[in-house]
C-alpha cells in the first residue's frame, strides 16, 4: 500500500514540473520583453511575442475571469479525482496525460486568478495567417488532451481485440 501512495505522488510531481516550466517561461517573457515586443526564432515563421490574454484559447471570451476561475477549479477537481481512479487501474499513459493537463490548467489558472490575464508568447505564422499566440500551459493542455485521445483509441483497439478473441474462443468451444 505504501508504494502505491508514493507512486501517485510521482504524477503530482509531473504536474508540478509542467506548471514550473510554464511559470518559468512566463516570468522570463515578463522580465525580458516589453508588451508586444518580438524576437524572431525562425524567420517570420516562429516568433516570441509578448502579449497578455484576458480570454481563453484564440482570445475568445475576453473579460470572463470569474467564469474561467470557476471552470478551472471544477476541471482540476475532476482531473484529480480521475487521476486517483486511473492510478488504481495502472494506466500510465492516462496518468501522464491527466497530470500534464493538470499542470497546464493550474499554470493558466494562477495567472488568471492573480493577474486577471495570462502571458502568451509563442507565435507561429503561416504565410499571411498568424495562429493565435499561446503559452507553455496551452501546449501542456493540448499535449495532455492528445494523449487522452491516444489512450482512448488504444483502449478501444485493445477492447476490440479482446472481444474478437473472446468470440473466436466461443466458436472453438462450439
ChimeraX attribute file (.defattr): number of C-alpha atoms within 10 A of each C-alpha:
attribute: neighborCount
match mode: 1-to-1
recipient: residues
	/A:1	6
	/A:2	6
	/A:3	7
	/A:4	11
	/A:5	11
	/A:6	10
	/A:7	12
	/A:8	17
	/A:9	11
	/A:10	14
	/A:11	21
	/A:12	20
	/A:13	13
	/A:14	19
	/A:15	25
	/A:16	19
	/A:17	16
	/A:18	25
	/A:19	25
	/A:20	17
	/A:21	18
	/A:22	24
	/A:23	21
	/A:24	12
	/A:25	17
	/A:26	22
	/A:27	12
	/A:28	11
	/A:29	19
	/A:30	17
	/A:31	9
	/A:32	11
	/A:33	16
	/A:34	12
	/A:35	14
	/A:36	12
	/A:37	14
	/A:38	16
	/A:39	16
	/A:40	12
	/A:41	11
	/A:42	10
	/A:43	9
	/A:44	15
	/A:45	13
	/A:46	16
	/A:47	19
	/A:48	22
	/A:49	23
	/A:50	23
	/A:51	21
	/A:52	19
	/A:53	20
	/A:54	20
	/A:55	18
	/A:56	18
	/A:57	13
	/A:58	12
	/A:59	14
	/A:60	11
	/A:61	13
	/A:62	13
	/A:63	15
	/A:64	15
	/A:65	19
	/A:66	12
	/A:67	10
	/A:68	20
	/A:69	18
	/A:70	12
	/A:71	13
	/A:72	18
	/A:73	14
	/A:74	12
	/A:75	15
	/A:76	19
	/A:77	13
	/A:78	13
	/A:79	18
	/A:80	16
	/A:81	12
	/A:82	15
	/A:83	22
	/A:84	14
	/A:85	13
	/A:86	18
	/A:87	18
	/A:88	11
	/A:89	10
	/A:90	12
	/A:91	13
	/A:92	13
	/A:93	15
	/A:94	23
	/A:95	26
	/A:96	20
	/A:97	25
	/A:98	27
	/A:99	28
	/A:100	28
	/A:101	29
	/A:102	30
	/A:103	27
	/A:104	29
	/A:105	22
	/A:106	21
	/A:107	26
	/A:108	25
	/A:109	24
	/A:110	17
	/A:111	18
	/A:112	21
	/A:113	14
	/A:114	9
	/A:115	13
	/A:116	19
	/A:117	22
	/A:118	24
	/A:119	28
	/A:120	24
	/A:121	27
	/A:122	20
	/A:123	22
	/A:124	19
	/A:125	15
	/A:126	10
	/A:127	8
	/A:128	7
	/A:129	8
	/A:130	13
	/A:131	12
	/A:132	14
	/A:133	23
	/A:134	25
	/A:135	21
	/A:136	24
	/A:137	30
	/A:138	21
	/A:139	17
	/A:140	25
	/A:141	21
	/A:142	16
	/A:143	16
	/A:144	24
	/A:145	17
	/A:146	14
	/A:147	20
	/A:148	19
	/A:149	14
	/A:150	15
	/A:151	17
	/A:152	13
	/A:153	12
	/A:154	12
	/A:155	12
	/A:156	12
	/A:157	12
	/A:158	12
	/A:159	12
	/A:160	12
	/A:161	12
	/A:162	12
	/A:163	12
	/A:164	12
	/A:165	12
	/A:166	12
	/A:167	12
	/A:168	11
	/A:169	11
	/A:170	10
	/A:171	9
	/A:172	8
	/A:173	7
	/A:174	5
